[in-house]
Amino acid sequence: MGYTDLMVEVRGRTLVVIINKPNVLNVLDPHIRKEVLEVLKTYELSNEIRCVVFTGVGKAFSAGADIKYLIGVNTLEEARAYADTVWEFLAYVENYPKITVGAVNGLAFGGGLELLLTMDLAVASEDARFAQSEINVGLIPGGGGTQRLPRIVGLRRAKLMVLTGEPIDANTALNWGLVNFVVPKDQLLERTLELCEKLAAKSRSSLAQIKELLNGSLRWSLSEGLSRESEAYSKTLISGDAKEGLNAFLEKRKPKYLD
């Protein structure tokens, strides 16, 4: 399948989704969001693909919303419809059953940062910058910037980013827990793919359950989360993958998981 604003590659067991609209800093306009959803849905049930990497062409991972499109939204009904589609898009990425990794090649501003916040892990190039920049154009975040960001970096740091709209650099993002690794720019995709290959060697079903439990921990009470974890652990313990993993450990060999 061909895409006009994306490049899609399969590297081993990793799907690489590259936003390819560098002339407008890879803004997340409705068409790009539609194409991203099409790609993810195509590979959602694939047993071969274990990890999805998102990155961009040029100076930006993504600069966020398309300002020209936003100017054309003039009624509350239109605004709510737009906000709903953004929410649904980001929720789908956040809850995608495979592990998602952002490879931040440059600017991750506004909605671009909010897209990154939905991902499981993040690797940044040394020159990457991050900003929740909506305040600079008289807006507020509409894709999770006031909700996901403080859960990741803490409330004080999130307030600083959202209230000022000023960017932080890659090392600050690393220190704040916004990204997991900072690497040289020319090694960004290579290092990200290495991380994905490590993940691909794990049990697919266990990875999916861990992701669901960790994401749910932000919504559930401690008692509910512990109960859900206990039930998931019990089911995993009697699974074929667990038996294979335990036997491989005792036999001092690498496991060969069933899925």
Backbone bond lengths (Angstrom), bond angles and torsions (degrees), N, CA, C in turn:
res aa  C-N    CA-C-N  psi(-1)  N-CA   C-N-CA  omega(-1)  CA-C   N-CA-C  phi
1 M - - - 1.477 - - 1.526 109.24 -
2 G 1.350 116.98 134.88 1.447 120.89 -179.97 1.516 112.33 -95.03
3 Y 1.331 116.34 147.72 1.463 122.02 179.73 1.516 108.49 -128.14
4 T 1.319 116.52 143.84 1.457 120.17 -177.00 1.520 112.72 -86.35
5 D 1.333 117.48 -32.22 1.465 120.91 -174.59 1.521 113.48 -117.70
6 L 1.320 117.09 7.54 1.454 122.23 178.16 1.518 110.15 -129.44
7 M 1.328 115.33 152.69 1.456 121.97 163.56 1.519 106.55 -115.55
8 V 1.301 116.45 134.04 1.461 121.42 -175.75 1.518 108.86 -124.93
9 E 1.328 116.06 126.39 1.456 121.47 -179.56 1.520 109.45 -131.44
10 V 1.321 116.12 148.36 1.455 121.81 171.74 1.518 107.35 -110.10
11 R 1.318 116.28 117.96 1.457 122.67 179.06 1.532 107.67 -115.17
12 G 1.322 116.35 98.55 1.452 119.37 -176.39 1.519 110.18 63.54
13 R 1.317 116.82 -118.83 1.459 121.78 179.75 1.526 112.10 -102.21
14 T 1.328 115.52 19.07 1.464 121.19 -178.15 1.520 110.78 -118.66
15 L 1.302 116.09 133.15 1.462 122.90 173.45 1.522 107.95 -94.92
16 V 1.322 116.81 126.67 1.464 121.68 179.53 1.529 108.70 -109.74
17 V 1.329 116.38 119.67 1.458 123.01 179.33 1.529 107.79 -109.25
18 I 1.332 116.25 116.17 1.458 121.91 -174.23 1.526 109.08 -114.21
19 I 1.322 116.28 116.84 1.459 120.06 176.92 1.526 108.42 -74.58
20 N 1.312 116.54 122.43 1.468 121.38 -168.97 1.528 111.15 -120.91
21 K 1.318 114.54 65.23 1.455 119.76 175.44 1.533 108.37 -138.35
22 P 1.337 116.03 59.29 1.471 119.76 -170.75 1.524 114.11 -65.94
23 N 1.327 117.35 -23.48 1.467 119.88 -178.78 1.523 112.19 -65.84
24 V 1.348 117.61 -21.03 1.464 121.28 176.15 1.532 110.07 -122.62
25 L 1.339 115.58 28.57 1.472 122.58 175.81 1.527 112.15 56.83
26 N 1.339 115.53 35.15 1.469 121.30 173.41 1.528 113.24 56.42
27 V 1.329 115.90 43.33 1.463 119.53 179.11 1.529 109.81 -62.27
28 L 1.322 115.13 149.08 1.464 121.33 -177.48 1.523 110.11 -91.38
29 D 1.330 115.53 71.26 1.458 119.28 178.40 1.529 109.50 -76.69
30 P 1.323 118.55 169.34 1.472 120.45 -177.27 1.523 113.78 -55.68
31 H 1.330 117.25 -35.66 1.462 119.52 -178.25 1.531 111.54 -68.28
32 I 1.318 117.34 -41.64 1.469 119.95 177.94 1.521 110.34 -64.55
33 R 1.328 116.99 -42.98 1.462 118.84 178.78 1.533 110.24 -60.71
34 K 1.325 116.70 -40.18 1.471 121.00 178.56 1.527 110.57 -61.98
35 E 1.332 116.91 -43.60 1.463 119.71 -179.22 1.529 111.29 -67.60
36 V 1.328 117.46 -39.96 1.469 119.89 177.77 1.529 110.22 -60.39
37 L 1.322 117.28 -44.62 1.461 120.78 178.38 1.526 111.05 -60.91
38 E 1.328 117.38 -41.15 1.464 120.60 179.17 1.528 110.91 -60.96
39 V 1.328 116.36 -43.48 1.460 119.97 179.16 1.523 110.93 -62.95
40 L 1.325 116.49 -49.37 1.471 119.96 -177.03 1.518 111.70 -62.50
41 K 1.314 117.03 -40.88 1.466 119.65 179.78 1.530 111.30 -67.37
42 T 1.330 117.02 -32.37 1.463 120.84 178.19 1.528 111.32 -62.09
43 Y 1.336 116.52 -37.39 1.464 120.51 -174.05 1.531 113.44 -104.40
44 E 1.317 117.61 1.92 1.466 120.44 -173.25 1.530 112.68 -57.95
45 L 1.311 117.90 -39.90 1.463 121.63 -175.90 1.529 112.78 -97.03
46 S 1.318 117.58 6.20 1.462 121.19 -179.55 1.525 110.90 -71.37
47 N 1.326 115.98 128.65 1.464 120.20 174.89 1.528 111.69 -79.41
48 E 1.310 116.80 -17.19 1.459 120.76 -177.28 1.528 111.99 -79.42
49 I 1.330 115.80 -37.94 1.463 120.31 -177.98 1.524 109.40 -85.97
50 R 1.336 116.17 123.77 1.462 120.76 -178.43 1.522 112.51 -110.30
51 C 1.325 116.85 -21.60 1.463 120.95 -172.38 1.523 108.64 -143.43
52 V 1.331 116.59 147.03 1.461 122.18 177.81 1.527 108.57 -123.71
53 V 1.318 116.13 125.51 1.460 122.62 177.23 1.521 108.95 -105.58
54 F 1.322 116.37 133.51 1.460 122.53 174.21 1.525 108.58 -112.07
55 T 1.322 116.95 133.31 1.455 120.95 175.03 1.525 108.27 -152.44
56 G 1.325 117.18 -177.54 1.455 120.84 -177.11 1.516 112.07 -135.42
57 V 1.315 115.81 163.67 1.456 122.59 175.58 1.529 108.87 -95.43
58 G 1.329 116.43 137.84 1.456 119.55 174.33 1.518 113.82 89.79
59 K 1.340 115.68 -145.72 1.464 121.33 -171.56 1.521 114.02 -82.86
60 A 1.330 117.49 -7.98 1.461 119.60 -172.84 1.523 112.18 -131.18
61 F 1.315 115.00 141.08 1.466 121.56 162.01 1.519 106.36 -67.93
62 S 1.315 115.66 -57.81 1.463 122.79 167.41 1.525 108.23 -168.70
63 A 1.334 114.71 135.51 1.461 120.00 177.57 1.520 112.42 -87.39
64 G 1.341 117.67 5.10 1.458 120.05 173.90 1.519 113.34 99.84
65 A 1.312 114.94 -144.21 1.467 120.72 -173.88 1.527 111.87 -69.54
66 D 1.311 114.45 157.08 1.466 122.18 175.74 1.533 107.98 -82.58
67 I 1.332 116.42 106.28 1.461 121.66 -175.70 1.531 111.52 -59.11
68 K 1.316 116.66 -40.60 1.471 119.62 179.94 1.528 110.93 -61.71
69 Y 1.322 116.40 -36.66 1.469 119.74 177.99 1.532 109.81 -68.05
70 L 1.320 117.38 -42.07 1.461 120.79 -177.95 1.522 112.20 -63.26
71 I 1.317 116.55 -35.56 1.462 119.65 179.73 1.531 111.39 -61.15
72 G 1.322 116.52 -28.61 1.458 120.77 -179.43 1.512 114.80 -82.42
73 V 1.333 117.54 -0.92 1.469 121.02 177.41 1.525 107.64 -89.78
74 N 1.333 118.01 114.89 1.462 120.42 -169.55 1.526 115.42 -123.41
75 T 1.319 118.29 -10.68 1.457 119.96 -179.85 1.532 109.39 -121.47
76 L 1.324 115.56 157.12 1.459 119.97 179.08 1.525 110.73 -61.53
77 E 1.316 116.19 -37.26 1.465 119.85 178.34 1.525 111.23 -61.87
78 E 1.329 116.40 -44.06 1.463 120.71 177.86 1.522 110.67 -64.37
79 A 1.326 115.99 -41.15 1.465 120.18 -178.97 1.527 111.40 -64.00
80 R 1.336 115.97 -42.89 1.460 119.45 178.94 1.521 111.45 -65.24
81 A 1.322 116.46 -39.54 1.465 119.97 178.86 1.524 110.79 -63.54
82 Y 1.333 116.30 -42.14 1.460 120.46 178.15 1.528 110.68 -63.87
83 A 1.343 116.49 -47.95 1.463 120.61 -179.43 1.521 111.53 -60.45
84 D 1.323 116.53 -38.24 1.468 120.66 179.52 1.527 111.20 -64.61
85 T 1.332 117.15 -41.94 1.464 119.01 -179.44 1.531 111.16 -66.94
86 V 1.324 117.08 -36.91 1.465 120.55 176.40 1.521 110.14 -64.76
87 W 1.325 116.48 -45.76 1.470 120.89 179.51 1.527 110.65 -59.50
88 E 1.323 117.10 -45.33 1.473 121.07 -178.96 1.524 110.99 -64.31
89 F 1.320 117.11 -40.29 1.465 121.26 178.60 1.524 111.02 -61.85
90 L 1.322 116.70 -50.07 1.461 120.30 -177.37 1.524 111.97 -68.45
91 A 1.326 117.15 -35.88 1.463 120.50 177.08 1.522 110.70 -64.01
92 Y 1.327 116.40 -38.25 1.467 120.07 179.24 1.527 110.18 -64.37
93 V 1.337 116.94 -44.52 1.467 120.08 178.52 1.530 110.08 -63.31
94 E 1.318 116.70 -44.43 1.462 120.85 -177.73 1.526 112.15 -61.17
95 N 1.316 116.70 -38.32 1.461 121.13 -176.15 1.527 113.36 -97.86
96 Y 1.315 117.69 10.63 1.460 121.32 179.34 1.527 109.16 -58.48
97 P 1.326 118.64 135.78 1.469 120.09 -171.85 1.522 115.03 -70.86
98 K 1.316 118.12 -12.11 1.461 120.61 177.48 1.528 109.66 -99.49
99 I 1.319 116.39 160.42 1.456 120.48 179.37 1.528 109.01 -71.76
100 T 1.321 116.71 131.98 1.459 122.53 -179.92 1.523 109.74 -112.48
101 V 1.327 115.52 139.25 1.459 121.42 -178.17 1.520 109.30 -133.32
102 G 1.306 116.76 128.32 1.452 121.12 174.30 1.516 109.97 -90.11
103 A 1.333 116.98 126.03 1.461 122.74 173.94 1.525 106.31 -105.71
104 V 1.320 116.17 95.86 1.463 121.49 -168.27 1.526 108.94 -85.44
105 N 1.319 115.31 106.76 1.460 122.62 -173.76 1.524 113.68 -91.99
106 G 1.318 117.75 -5.87 1.467 120.01 -177.76 1.513 109.85 -174.64
107 L 1.327 116.82 -127.95 1.458 121.78 -178.10 1.530 110.90 -72.07
108 A 1.322 116.17 133.87 1.463 122.38 168.43 1.520 105.70 -126.80
109 F 1.329 115.68 89.50 1.460 122.18 -172.92 1.529 109.63 -114.69
110 G 1.346 115.84 149.09 1.459 121.38 173.40 1.510 111.98 53.71
111 G 1.340 115.02 -122.98 1.453 120.00 -179.84 1.517 113.34 -64.14
112 G 1.332 117.76 -23.27 1.463 120.55 174.99 1.512 111.13 -65.87
113 L 1.336 116.44 -40.77 1.464 120.22 174.59 1.525 110.20 -66.55
114 E 1.327 116.74 -40.09 1.464 119.99 179.85 1.529 111.42 -63.53
115 L 1.331 117.16 -35.33 1.457 119.74 173.48 1.525 110.22 -62.94
116 L 1.315 116.91 -44.79 1.460 120.70 178.93 1.528 111.59 -60.06
117 L 1.328 117.18 -36.60 1.466 121.33 -178.35 1.528 112.45 -63.20
118 T 1.329 117.30 -23.34 1.465 120.13 -179.84 1.526 112.01 -80.52
119 M 1.315 117.50 -11.02 1.467 120.67 -173.01 1.520 111.35 -87.95
120 D 1.318 115.34 157.67 1.458 120.64 -174.94 1.523 112.60 -74.53
121 L 1.308 116.71 -38.63 1.461 121.90 -177.28 1.528 108.55 -140.11
122 A 1.330 116.14 162.53 1.462 119.74 -179.32 1.519 110.09 -146.14
123 V 1.335 115.15 134.39 1.460 123.28 174.64 1.518 106.59 -120.66
124 A 1.327 117.45 132.52 1.463 120.71 -176.34 1.514 110.80 -120.77
125 S 1.320 115.54 144.39 1.463 119.72 170.61 1.531 108.58 -75.79
126 E 1.311 115.18 160.64 1.469 119.99 -175.71 1.519 113.17 -60.02
127 D 1.321 117.61 -27.75 1.464 120.49 -177.15 1.526 113.04 -97.82
128 A 1.318 117.78 9.32 1.468 120.53 179.38 1.528 110.60 -67.39
129 R 1.319 115.29 148.82 1.468 121.09 174.89 1.524 108.91 -135.78
130 F 1.321 114.99 151.81 1.455 121.55 -172.28 1.519 109.32 -133.28
131 A 1.340 116.21 133.90 1.468 119.56 178.81 1.519 110.11 -151.94
132 Q 1.339 115.32 139.54 1.462 121.10 168.69 1.516 104.69 -98.95
133 S 1.338 114.77 85.65 1.465 121.63 -158.70 1.527 115.45 -97.78
134 E 1.323 118.47 7.97 1.468 120.55 -173.93 1.532 113.02 -58.83
135 I 1.339 116.79 -33.24 1.465 120.21 -177.62 1.527 111.40 -60.22
136 N 1.333 116.51 -24.58 1.466 120.65 -177.97 1.522 113.25 -71.60
137 V 1.327 116.89 -15.14 1.472 120.56 176.24 1.531 110.80 -120.46
138 G 1.332 115.95 24.13 1.452 120.00 174.73 1.508 115.27 78.38
139 L 1.324 117.30 15.26 1.461 121.29 -178.71 1.525 111.18 -111.65
140 I 1.307 115.76 177.01 1.456 122.03 169.38 1.529 107.34 -120.76
141 P 1.322 118.37 161.00 1.462 119.14 176.44 1.524 110.63 -59.80
142 G 1.335 115.80 141.21 1.464 119.69 -179.65 1.514 113.78 -125.49
143 G 1.350 116.30 4.71 1.458 119.88 -177.78 1.519 113.15 -126.50
144 G 1.320 116.66 27.94 1.457 119.53 175.65 1.512 114.91 111.54
145 G 1.329 117.88 0.21 1.458 119.83 -177.50 1.516 114.80 -61.49
146 T 1.337 116.89 -31.12 1.470 119.08 178.26 1.526 111.87 -88.88
147 Q 1.323 117.64 -7.82 1.463 120.93 -175.49 1.528 112.96 -115.28
148 R 1.324 117.65 -52.81 1.468 119.72 -179.41 1.519 111.77 -75.01
149 L 1.334 117.30 -40.31 1.466 120.26 -175.56 1.527 112.99 -57.82
150 P 1.352 120.86 -49.54 1.464 119.19 179.51 1.521 113.53 -64.47
151 R 1.320 117.66 -26.40 1.460 120.20 177.36 1.521 111.76 -70.28
152 I 1.321 116.57 -22.20 1.462 120.85 -178.88 1.524 112.19 -96.85
153 V 1.332 117.26 -45.76 1.472 119.46 -174.38 1.524 113.01 -105.12
154 G 1.333 118.37 -9.62 1.450 121.50 -176.09 1.522 111.18 99.33
155 L 1.322 115.67 155.98 1.460 120.31 -172.02 1.527 112.98 -66.82
156 R 1.336 118.04 -45.12 1.466 120.46 -177.86 1.530 111.14 -61.18
157 R 1.315 116.54 -46.20 1.457 120.07 -178.87 1.531 110.92 -66.70
158 A 1.329 115.89 -39.98 1.465 119.04 177.74 1.523 110.71 -62.60
159 K 1.325 117.35 -42.87 1.465 120.03 178.33 1.522 111.04 -60.08
160 L 1.317 117.13 -41.24 1.454 120.35 179.04 1.527 110.59 -60.23
161 M 1.337 116.23 -45.62 1.461 119.91 -178.30 1.522 112.07 -68.26
162 V 1.327 117.00 -43.31 1.469 120.50 -174.70 1.526 111.60 -75.67
163 L 1.323 117.42 -38.21 1.462 120.61 -176.55 1.527 112.63 -76.24
164 T 1.338 117.46 -33.93 1.465 119.71 -178.49 1.517 112.38 -94.55
165 G 1.326 117.24 -28.28 1.460 120.48 -175.48 1.510 113.89 71.21
166 E 1.337 117.00 8.85 1.460 119.97 -176.11 1.530 110.89 -84.39
167 P 1.332 116.90 145.63 1.465 119.94 -177.47 1.520 112.74 -78.78
168 I 1.326 114.73 155.77 1.457 122.03 169.63 1.518 107.93 -116.61
169 D 1.343 115.78 154.90 1.462 119.13 -178.47 1.523 110.52 -88.52
170 A 1.323 115.25 178.56 1.463 120.64 -173.49 1.525 112.11 -64.97
171 N 1.318 117.76 -40.69 1.462 119.52 -178.91 1.518 111.83 -67.73
172 T 1.321 116.98 -36.02 1.463 119.85 174.73 1.522 110.26 -64.94
173 A 1.331 115.79 -43.18 1.463 120.11 177.52 1.521 110.91 -59.30
174 L 1.326 117.14 -38.75 1.463 120.91 177.40 1.522 110.85 -65.39
175 N 1.323 116.75 -46.37 1.467 120.92 -179.29 1.525 112.04 -64.19
176 W 1.327 117.02 -30.68 1.463 121.46 -179.30 1.523 112.85 -86.58
177 G 1.324 117.54 -5.06 1.456 120.36 -179.70 1.520 114.54 82.98
178 L 1.320 116.82 13.44 1.470 120.59 179.27 1.526 110.90 -76.54
179 V 1.335 116.89 -30.77 1.460 121.88 174.23 1.519 108.60 -128.20
180 N 1.316 116.08 161.20 1.465 121.52 -178.45 1.519 113.05 -93.32
181 F 1.334 116.63 -32.57 1.459 121.45 -177.54 1.518 109.77 -143.91
182 V 1.334 115.74 149.44 1.464 122.85 169.19 1.520 106.72 -120.39
183 V 1.332 115.76 128.71 1.466 120.75 -174.92 1.520 109.52 -132.84
184 P 1.338 117.53 162.34 1.469 119.45 174.44 1.524 110.98 -58.70
185 K 1.322 115.77 146.48 1.465 120.31 -174.03 1.520 112.10 -58.18
186 D 1.329 116.91 -39.80 1.464 119.25 -177.02 1.526 113.13 -76.10
187 Q 1.331 117.12 -3.15 1.467 121.27 177.94 1.523 112.47 -112.63
188 L 1.328 117.19 5.52 1.459 120.53 -170.98 1.524 112.60 -58.36
189 L 1.319 117.63 -55.88 1.457 119.65 -176.62 1.522 111.30 -68.17
190 E 1.317 116.94 -40.02 1.467 120.85 179.46 1.528 111.09 -59.31
191 R 1.325 116.31 -48.10 1.477 119.80 -178.23 1.524 111.39 -68.31
192 T 1.323 116.23 -34.97 1.462 119.45 178.10 1.522 110.70 -67.04
193 L 1.320 117.17 -41.76 1.465 120.77 178.14 1.521 111.26 -65.38
194 E 1.317 117.46 -35.07 1.473 120.18 176.04 1.526 110.47 -62.11
195 L 1.319 116.18 -41.85 1.465 120.16 176.58 1.522 110.67 -61.45
196 C 1.321 116.22 -42.88 1.469 119.93 -179.02 1.523 111.92 -65.86
197 E 1.327 117.62 -36.03 1.464 119.82 178.07 1.525 111.29 -65.99
198 K 1.311 117.40 -34.73 1.463 120.12 174.28 1.527 110.62 -62.20
199 L 1.326 115.46 -43.07 1.459 119.93 179.83 1.525 111.14 -68.25
200 A 1.331 116.36 -36.42 1.463 120.49 -177.67 1.523 112.47 -65.02
201 A 1.332 116.89 -21.15 1.461 120.59 179.30 1.527 112.39 -79.85
202 K 1.329 116.75 -8.94 1.462 121.10 -179.81 1.530 110.34 -85.03
203 S 1.323 115.71 169.45 1.463 120.82 175.87 1.522 109.94 -65.91
204 R 1.336 116.27 124.65 1.464 120.83 -178.69 1.522 111.29 -61.56
205 S 1.324 117.27 -44.09 1.466 119.93 -177.62 1.526 110.99 -67.76
206 S 1.329 117.53 -36.57 1.464 120.00 178.76 1.525 111.20 -68.07
207 L 1.338 116.73 -40.51 1.458 119.73 176.95 1.522 111.02 -59.08
208 A 1.339 116.60 -44.93 1.462 120.65 -178.33 1.523 110.98 -63.96
209 Q 1.333 117.30 -40.45 1.458 120.06 179.97 1.527 111.67 -68.81
210 I 1.330 116.45 -39.97 1.465 120.20 178.02 1.524 110.25 -61.70
211 K 1.331 115.94 -44.56 1.465 120.07 179.31 1.524 110.88 -59.75
212 E 1.322 116.78 -46.67 1.461 120.54 -179.91 1.522 111.72 -60.86
213 L 1.325 116.95 -41.75 1.466 120.93 -179.43 1.524 111.41 -68.29
214 L 1.316 117.09 -43.03 1.464 119.75 -179.73 1.520 111.31 -65.48
215 N 1.323 117.01 -44.27 1.464 119.52 177.27 1.532 110.73 -62.45
216 G 1.324 116.00 -40.79 1.457 119.87 -179.82 1.511 113.70 -66.68
217 S 1.333 116.78 -24.86 1.471 119.74 -179.09 1.520 112.61 -60.69
218 L 1.334 116.88 -21.81 1.460 120.76 178.66 1.524 112.24 -80.18
219 R 1.343 116.77 -14.26 1.461 120.93 -178.70 1.527 112.90 -109.59
220 W 1.319 116.94 -33.42 1.449 121.06 -173.12 1.524 111.87 -86.20
221 S 1.315 115.49 156.34 1.459 119.77 167.88 1.528 108.64 -68.37
222 L 1.324 117.56 163.62 1.459 120.61 179.42 1.519 111.20 -59.72
223 S 1.325 116.82 -43.27 1.462 119.42 -177.89 1.532 111.14 -65.07
224 E 1.340 117.09 -40.74 1.459 119.34 178.52 1.523 110.84 -66.46
225 G 1.329 116.40 -41.75 1.456 119.86 179.82 1.525 112.14 -63.10
226 L 1.330 116.44 -42.36 1.460 120.12 179.07 1.525 110.97 -65.15
227 S 1.324 116.06 -38.09 1.459 119.97 178.18 1.526 110.74 -64.21
228 R 1.326 116.83 -44.99 1.461 120.72 179.17 1.534 110.86 -64.38
229 E 1.325 116.12 -40.92 1.461 119.52 178.67 1.530 110.91 -62.69
230 S 1.322 117.04 -43.15 1.462 121.13 -179.86 1.522 111.56 -61.37
231 E 1.340 116.65 -42.63 1.455 120.20 179.27 1.529 111.05 -66.07
232 A 1.339 116.61 -42.85 1.461 120.42 179.26 1.527 110.74 -65.05
233 Y 1.322 116.86 -40.01 1.469 120.84 178.03 1.531 111.13 -61.93
234 S 1.320 116.48 -42.69 1.461 120.49 -179.23 1.522 111.09 -60.91
235 K 1.341 115.69 -43.11 1.464 119.60 179.12 1.526 111.36 -68.05
236 T 1.342 116.14 -38.14 1.459 119.75 179.66 1.521 111.14 -66.79
237 L 1.326 116.89 -38.26 1.461 121.41 -175.69 1.522 112.90 -58.22
238 I 1.329 117.41 -32.25 1.465 120.60 -178.33 1.521 112.32 -97.69
239 S 1.344 116.92 7.54 1.461 120.88 -178.13 1.528 111.19 -79.47
240 G 1.325 115.20 160.77 1.456 120.78 177.19 1.514 112.35 -62.69
241 D 1.338 116.81 -38.11 1.463 119.41 179.78 1.519 111.62 -63.86
242 A 1.326 117.41 -40.22 1.461 119.92 179.21 1.528 110.74 -64.77
243 K 1.318 116.62 -44.30 1.464 119.46 178.96 1.522 110.85 -60.85
244 E 1.340 116.48 -42.37 1.453 120.68 178.11 1.521 110.94 -63.21
245 G 1.337 116.95 -45.12 1.455 120.56 -179.54 1.517 112.94 -63.75
246 L 1.311 117.01 -42.84 1.466 121.09 180.00 1.528 111.33 -66.88
247 N 1.319 116.06 -43.46 1.463 119.65 178.68 1.530 111.08 -64.94
248 A 1.339 116.30 -39.57 1.462 119.75 178.76 1.524 110.91 -62.75
249 F 1.317 116.80 -38.53 1.470 120.43 177.93 1.525 110.40 -62.00
250 L 1.334 117.46 -46.62 1.465 121.50 -178.92 1.529 111.79 -67.03
251 E 1.331 114.85 -32.33 1.468 119.56 -178.05 1.524 112.73 -91.35
252 K 1.332 116.25 3.47 1.468 122.91 177.30 1.537 112.12 54.82
253 R 1.336 115.37 50.72 1.453 121.53 176.96 1.523 108.96 -138.16
254 K 1.320 116.93 167.61 1.452 120.83 176.49 1.528 109.68 -77.61
255 P 1.326 117.44 137.66 1.478 119.20 -179.76 1.526 111.72 -71.49
256 K 1.314 115.65 149.82 1.457 122.56 173.31 1.524 107.26 -118.45
257 Y 1.319 115.49 92.31 1.457 120.27 -173.20 1.522 110.97 -70.22
258 L 1.322 115.01 149.56 1.455 121.06 -172.75 1.516 112.58 -67.66
259 D 1.336 117.29 -30.06 1.466 119.93 -175.72 1.514 111.21 -101.92
